Amino acid sequence: MAKSARSPNPKSAHRPGRRRSAARAAATAHRAGGDLGSVRAALRASLLRLTAAGGWRDLSYAEIAKDARVSLADAYQAYPSKAAILTGIGRDIDARILASLDSEPLDGSAKDRLFDLLMRRFDILNEHRAAYAALAWELPRTPAEGAALLCQLGASLAHMLEAAGLSASGLRGALRIEGLGAIYAAAMRVWLKDESPDLAKTMAELDKRLGQVERWLGMTRRKAA
């Protein structure tokens, strides 16, 4: 009977060169997986730094990678575009807010919890104020990247609602996301002009807007039957 074409050659399977090549490939894959987080963090930081210094529209993907000291190949594996880096920044903000709940849990009414969550978001934005101000001004003039960020913002607001104990699912959830988005946009406009160290004007605007739509968003707890 003829040997199967799929049968391995015992001699070739045990060649030292093959073992070394496989070991190098495995080591490279392990290093790439371990370094991916640091590459992504470097690209996010460079995008914010360069946007603060020179704006968004004329900033190239290659400039971001160079500033981050990352090869274009590695940058592409981490984030394949400027829009992807932007959405990565949004996800990182969400992760930081949610991680903060372990040491600083939410309390009070649903309105209070949403207020707390959104103010934590503005505190993070304040760390790179010039960059986010430039993005707020220029992204509407770059529709593709602006649309990507709006999509990510919708997901972020859904996370904030869920963290506050409010479902973001279904039609009612969609209405809540839309309403919270309007509140966030109004507070953002104030934040862009708020130079106070404690963001007092932003807090006042956010508290006012949340109070105006509290019942509509269904924040108040239902009475027990």
C-alpha positions in Angstrom: 0.0 0.0 0.0 1.3 3.4 -0.9 2.1 5.8 2.0 -0.2 8.7 2.6 0.9 12.0 1.2 0.2 13.5 4.6 2.6 11.2 6.5 5.4 13.3 8.0 9.0 12.5 7.3 10.4 11.4 10.7 13.9 12.7 9.9 12.7 16.2 8.8 10.4 16.4 11.8 13.3 16.2 14.2 15.8 18.5 12.5 17.4 21.0 15.0 16.8 23.9 12.6 13.1 23.3 12.6 13.0 23.2 16.4 14.9 26.5 16.6 12.7 28.2 14.1 9.6 27.1 16.0 11.0 28.3 19.3 11.9 31.7 17.8 8.4 32.0 16.4 6.8 31.1 19.7 9.1 33.6 21.6 8.3 36.3 19.1 4.6 35.7 19.5 4.9 35.8 23.2 6.8 39.1 23.2 4.3 40.6 20.8 1.4 39.7 23.0 3.1 41.0 26.1 4.1 44.3 24.4 0.8 45.1 22.7 -0.6 46.9 25.7 2.5 49.1 26.0 2.4 49.9 22.3 -1.2 50.9 22.5 -0.6 53.1 25.5 2.3 54.8 23.7 0.2 55.5 20.6 -2.6 56.9 22.7 -0.3 59.2 24.6 1.4 60.4 21.4 -1.8 61.1 19.7 -2.9 63.3 22.6 0.5 65.0 22.9 0.7 65.8 19.2 -2.9 66.9 18.9 -2.4 69.3 21.8 0.8 70.7 20.1 -0.3 70.9 16.5 -4.0 69.9 16.0 -5.7 66.9 14.6 -6.5 67.3 10.9 -2.9 67.5 9.6 -1.5 64.9 12.0 -0.5 61.8 10.2 -0.5 58.2 11.4 3.2 57.9 10.7 4.0 61.0 12.9 2.1 59.3 15.8 4.0 56.1 15.4 7.3 58.0 15.2 6.6 60.0 18.3 5.6 56.8 20.1 8.9 55.2 19.0 7.0 52.3 17.4 7.4 50.8 14.0 4.6 51.3 11.6 4.1 47.5 11.5 3.8 47.3 15.3 1.6 50.4 15.3 -0.7 48.8 12.7 -1.0 45.6 14.8 -2.0 47.7 17.8 -4.3 50.3 16.1 -4.7 50.2 12.3 -5.7 53.9 11.9 -6.0 57.3 13.7 -9.7 56.6 14.2 -8.8 53.3 15.9 -6.4 55.1 18.3 -9.2 57.6 19.1 -11.6 54.8 20.0 -8.9 53.1 22.0 -8.6 56.3 24.0 -12.3 56.2 24.6 -12.2 52.6 25.8 -9.2 53.4 28.1 -11.2 56.3 29.7 -14.1 53.9 30.3 -11.7 51.3 31.8 -10.2 53.9 34.2 -13.6 55.1 35.3 -14.9 51.5 36.0 -11.6 50.6 37.7 -12.0 53.6 40.1 -15.3 52.1 41.4 -13.3 49.5 43.3 -11.8 52.1 45.6 -14.5 54.8 45.3 -17.9 53.1 44.9 -21.0 55.0 43.8 -23.8 55.9 46.2 -26.9 58.0 46.3 -29.7 58.2 43.7 -29.3 57.2 40.1 -28.9 60.9 39.3 -26.1 61.2 41.9 -24.4 58.1 40.5 -24.5 59.4 36.9 -23.2 62.8 38.0 -20.3 61.1 39.8 -19.5 59.0 36.8 -19.6 61.8 34.3 -17.5 64.1 36.5 -14.9 61.4 36.8 -14.8 61.4 33.0 -14.3 65.2 32.9 -11.5 64.9 35.5 -9.7 62.5 33.1 -10.3 64.7 30.1 -8.8 67.6 32.1 -5.5 65.7 32.2 -5.1 66.4 28.4 -7.3 69.5 28.1 -5.6 71.1 25.1 -5.8 67.9 23.1 -9.5 67.2 23.8 -10.3 70.9 23.1 -8.6 70.6 19.7 -10.4 67.3 19.0 -13.8 68.9 19.9 -13.1 71.7 17.4 -11.6 69.7 14.6 -13.4 66.3 14.6 -16.6 67.7 13.1 -14.5 68.7 10.1 -13.2 65.2 9.6 -16.4 63.2 9.4 -15.0 59.7 9.2 -13.0 60.0 12.4 -15.8 62.0 14.0 -18.3 59.2 13.3 -16.0 56.6 14.8 -15.6 58.7 18.0 -19.4 59.2 18.2 -19.9 55.5 18.0 -17.5 54.9 20.8 -19.1 57.7 22.8 -22.4 55.9 22.6 -20.9 52.7 23.9 -19.2 54.7 26.7 -22.5 56.3 27.7 -24.1 52.9 27.8 -21.3 51.7 30.2 -22.0 54.7 32.4 -25.7 54.0 32.5 -25.2 50.4 33.3 -22.6 51.3 36.0 -25.2 53.6 37.5 -27.7 50.8 37.7 -29.7 51.9 34.7 -30.3 49.5 31.8 -29.0 50.6 28.4 -30.8 47.8 26.5 -33.8 48.0 24.3 -35.8 51.0 23.2 -35.8 52.6 26.6 -32.0 52.1 26.9 -31.5 53.8 23.5 -33.6 56.8 24.6 -31.5 57.0 27.8 -28.3 56.9 25.8 -29.6 59.7 23.5 -30.7 61.8 26.5 -27.4 61.3 28.4 -25.6 62.2 25.2 -27.4 65.5 25.0 -26.6 66.2 28.7 -22.9 65.3 28.2 -22.7 67.5 25.1 -24.1 70.5 27.1 -21.7 69.9 29.9 -18.8 69.5 27.5 -19.5 72.9 26.0 -19.2 74.4 29.5 -16.2 72.3 30.3 -14.3 73.7 27.3 -14.6 77.2 28.8 -14.3 76.2 32.4 -10.9 77.2 33.7 -11.7 76.7 37.4 -9.5 74.2 39.3 -12.5 72.3 40.6 -14.6 72.5 37.4 -17.3 74.2 39.4 -19.1 75.5 36.3 -19.1 72.1 34.7 -20.5 70.5 37.8 -23.3 73.1 38.0 -24.2 72.6 34.4 -24.2 68.8 34.7 -26.3 68.9 37.9 -28.8 71.2 36.3 -29.2 69.1 33.1 -29.5 65.8 35.0 -32.1 67.4 37.2 -34.1 68.6 34.2 -34.4 65.2 32.6 -34.3 62.9 35.7 -37.8 61.6 35.3 -37.6 61.3 31.6 -34.5 59.2 31.8 -36.3 57.0 34.3 -33.7 57.5 37.0 -36.1 57.5 39.9 -36.7 54.2 41.5 -40.1 52.6 40.9 -42.3 52.4 43.9 -42.7 48.8 45.3 -46.0 47.2 44.4 
